[in-house]
């Protein structure tokens, strides 16, 4: 039996609806475009085209995986993040929209950021997007990105090679600052560390809880253990005019601001994300 694209598209969307997939139409389009090796918008140029048996078999496998709530990015092996098309798999977190917005709000601070450290790089998304943004701004800077997981570092280096940024970013294995020399002083330290509490993790969507690496999501002390380590140790790795920027949980700012000031940070700004949640902390070693 021959099935036309229109019919397959409708059946797949309906199946995803029954499985509670948040974006059934978009995910259907992305999987079909991937199977047909065309752009998503080109699907609509010929909705009556037939699919071959090989294409249907490939699609069925992807639809089964997505129906089990495996993230679409892991199925496709790709994720778009800011100005980068990344290779992505379950070695690392899928880059989030919130972290993408972090780059936008960092742009005004990059002019003086010649030496940058990123902690917990995962797929390399933030470090690589930052260096591309710096290049576009014609700012000569260097990024050191660390992760304690060698599998994440292997993935980040694949993305570095894909984006041809080998001279601009150093990827180093380190458990936070453990492998970083205390002689190094950075203009900017940035991190999106684990910040979910175990309670929030338990009620997360299946895409998160069942597929993404837990160690990159959950921290002790109600999600704040790693954040506090970075704040406490990071103070001593910043130059006098340095800036530490953290992505955090929405309910953590009051406690973290007090903690940061006790450490010695002179100014701490709470910045909201696009959904108006307290998401980012900007910690200045000296008053700016």
LUMVOGU-672477 format. One line per field, with one value per residue (C-alpha): residue number from 1; x, y, z. Coordinates in steps of 0.02 Angstrom, whole numbers. Example, Ala and Ser with C-alpha at 12.3 -4.5 7.8 and 13.67 -1.06 7.14 Angstrom:
i [1	2]
east [615	684]
north [-225	-53]
up [390	357]
***
This chain:
i [1	2	3	4	5	6	7	8	9	10	11	12	13	14	15	16	17	18	19	20	21	22	23	24	25	26	27	28	29	30	31	32	33	34	35	36	37	38	39	40	41	42	43	44	45	46	47	48	49	50	51	52	53	54	55	56	57	58	59	60	61	62	63	64	65	66	67	68	69	70	71	72	73	74	75	76	77	78	79	80	81	82	83	84	85	86	87	88	89	90	91	92	93	94	95	96	97	98	99	100	101	102	103	104	105	106	107	108	109	110	111	112	113	114	115	116	117	118	119	120	121	122	123	124	125	126	127	128	129	130	131	132	133	134	135	136	137	138	139	140	141	142	143	144	145	146	147	148	149	150	151	152	153	154	155	156	157	158	159	160	161	162	163	164	165	166	167	168	169	170	171	172	173	174	175	176	177	178	179	180	181	182	183	184	185	186	187	188	189	190	191	192	193	194	195	196	197	198	199	200	201	202	203	204	205	206	207	208	209	210	211	212	213	214	215	216	217	218	219	220	221	222	223	224	225	226	227	228	229	230	231	232	233	234	235	236	237	238	239	240	241	242	243	244	245	246	247	248	249	250	251	252	253	254	255	256	257	258	259	260	261	262	263	264	265	266	267	268	269	270	271	272	273	274	275	276	277	278	279	280	281	282	283	284	285	286	287	288]
east [0	62	42	47	140	-24	-97	61	75	-103	-86	78	8	-143	-32	76	-80	-132	42	35	176	181	207	136	131	307	382	292	359	536	537	462	585	728	669	642	806	720	687	533	444	470	352	206	258	197	87	29	201	215	337	444	447	622	563	411	517	637	493	406	562	575	389	399	544	456	296	398	440	621	670	660	837	909	813	875	1049	1046	997	998	1066	1085	1205	1260	1194	1253	1272	1174	1143	1108	1285	1232	1083	983	1021	876	792	833	1018	1003	929	1076	1190	1080	1092	1279	1316	1335	1464	1575	1675	1791	1785	1950	1968	1814	1784	1630	1593	1499	1501	1405	1384	1490	1338	1365	1554	1543	1396	1488	1646	1545	1456	1625	1690	1538	1571	1754	1812	1972	1940	1973	1856	1908	1765	1769	1668	1704	1625	1741	1591	1527	1700	1707	1539	1591	1749	1645	1543	1701	1767	1598	1596	1783	1824	1976	2086	1959	1903	1998	1898	1971	1918	1890	1769	1723	1885	1990	2101	2109	2265	2234	2351	2216	2104	1952	1853	1695	1646	1481	1390	1226	1255	1135	1004	850	801	758	576	567	658	527	388	485	422	470	585	689	674	686	816	929	1080	1023	1195	1180	1010	1000	1101	1093	1041	875	967	1094	1246	1342	1289	1362	1526	1542	1501	1621	1768	1732	1761	1947	1960	1891	1997	1946	1824	1766	1589	1515	1351	1244	1084	982	815	676	653	837	886	856	965	1100	1112	1141	1269	1361	1372	1437	1573	1624	1535	1499	1350	1228	1092	943	888	728	707	582	444	478	554	708	831	1004	1122	1254	1386	1515	1673	1683	1545	1519]
north [0	174	312	496	624	711	552	505	681	678	504	550	712	620	485	616	699	537	524	699	767	956	1006	866	965	1034	867	779	904	891	701	697	827	726	564	648	746	910	1074	1078	1211	1106	975	1084	1097	921	844	709	636	452	387	236	83	129	304	235	110	248	362	225	203	390	405	260	343	512	427	362	545	538	719	764	834	666	578	699	710	898	1057	1238	1356	1543	1553	1370	1208	1078	891	833	666	600	632	811	921	991	1178	1280	1440	1520	1492	1561	1719	1726	1761	1907	1989	1955	2047	2220	2147	2064	2216	2199	2009	1956	1803	1696	1537	1428	1298	1138	1155	996	998	1156	1258	1410	1423	1403	1523	1652	1643	1660	1812	1886	1858	1946	2092	2089	2064	1964	1847	1670	1548	1407	1283	1144	989	845	717	654	603	782	846	726	793	975	944	869	1029	1133	1041	1056	1245	1264	1352	1252	1405	1500	1380	1262	1118	1052	913	986	968	1151	1244	1093	1091	1280	1368	1498	1611	1628	1780	1795	1944	1839	1672	1600	1441	1349	1220	1089	1184	1073	1004	819	868	970	835	707	809	855	807	631	707	778	646	491	543	688	658	680	738	891	937	900	969	949	1087	1116	1132	1260	1157	1180	1361	1398	1311	1416	1577	1542	1483	1591	1751	1713	1675	1844	1997	2151	2209	2032	1969	1800	1756	1608	1528	1474	1410	1537	1523	1529	1712	1780	1648	1654	1844	1842	1702	1797	1956	1857	1788	1965	2012	2198	2198	2061	2088	1973	1963	1886	1771	1795	1719	1846	1718	1761	1660	1740	1814	1943	1950	2090	2072	2263	2392	2441]
up [0	-46	82	36	140	186	262	355	424	489	567	652	724	794	870	954	1023	1107	1186	1259	1150	1182	999	890	727	740	792	650	525	592	584	409	345	421	339	170	182	144	234	344	239	82	153	102	-81	-120	14	-108	-136	-87	42	2	113	174	220	311	408	461	510	612	719	752	789	911	1003	1010	1068	1215	1250	1196	1155	972	978	1031	893	761	838	818	908	855	988	961	813	813	738	862	870	1022	1108	1281	1342	1378	1415	1271	1261	1328	1269	1437	1410	1234	1309	1429	1281	1229	1399	1407	1244	1325	1445	1315	1259	1409	1420	1345	1454	1487	1586	1564	1697	1655	1466	1420	1231	1220	1169	1278	1253	1064	1045	1151	1047	886	960	1007	831	759	875	820	999	1017	1164	1220	1309	1423	1449	1578	1619	1736	1617	1480	1374	1375	1329	1182	1122	1146	1045	904	901	906	752	664	692	651	816	870	899	1002	1139	1256	1328	1491	1611	1783	1928	1937	1976	2029	1872	1849	1909	2044	1949	1815	1831	1718	1657	1644	1721	1663	1710	1691	1828	1899	1998	2012	2181	2190	2219	2059	1962	2014	1932	1775	1602	1542	1410	1552	1688	1580	1452	1501	1615	1796	1856	1744	1816	2003	2149	2336	2457	2367	2202	2264	2313	2150	2134	2305	2262	2105	2197	2340	2234	2082	2180	2186	2000	1946	1916	2016	1882	1844	1824	1872	1784	1836	1775	1925	1986	1999	2188	2238	2219	2393	2475	2340	2343	2531	2511	2374	2476	2624	2509	2464	2302	2310	2192	2142	2012	1987	1804	1739	1590	1449	1556	1696	1814	1917	1814	1810	1938	1889	2026	2021	2122	2137	2121	1939]
***
